Amino acid sequence: MTLYSQYIYSILLFTVKNKYLFDSNNEIHQYRTRHNKDLHLPMVNLSRFKKGAYVSGIKAFNHLPQYIKALVNDVKCFKSTLRKFLYQHSFYSVAEYYDYQEDIN
């Protein structure tokens, strides 16, 4: 795996293993939106907090493909599926990860 893929892998494992620290959008509001299963991204002002593991983990998790997000309750399966995904798509920057869009064919 590339260095950035390893970073994404570790930040996502932190998020999944500590999921009790995070709120989902459907816990914040009761509206049925298409992103209600995503994690709620808090409003932050400090750039140090924006670049930290908490906010970066939320952003990375929300950008995962849906089939990987569905495995969040089974950590072992989540880890192996995420590892396969990151091996298939070698990301050479975090911005490249955020620009990735899954083909829906």
C-alpha positions, 0 to 999 in steps of 0.5 A: 500500500502507498503511504497515503493509503496506509494513512487512510487505512489507519484513520478509518480503523480508528473511526470504526474501533471508536464509533461510540465517539461519533454521531450519525446524521440520523441521530442529529435529526430525524429527516430521511436524507440520502446521507442519514447513515453518514457520520455527522461532521461537526462545525469546527473553527480551529484548523488544528482540530480540522486536521486532527484524527476526529474530523479526518476520520469522519471525512474519510469514513463518509467518502467510503463506498456504501458496501464498505460502510455496511461492514462497520459492525464486523471489524474483521471483515471491514478491515479485509475489505478496506485493505482490498479496496485500498490495494486496488486503488492506489491513492498517492494523495488524500485529495486523490482519495476524496476525488475518487468516485465509484462507478455505478455500472 
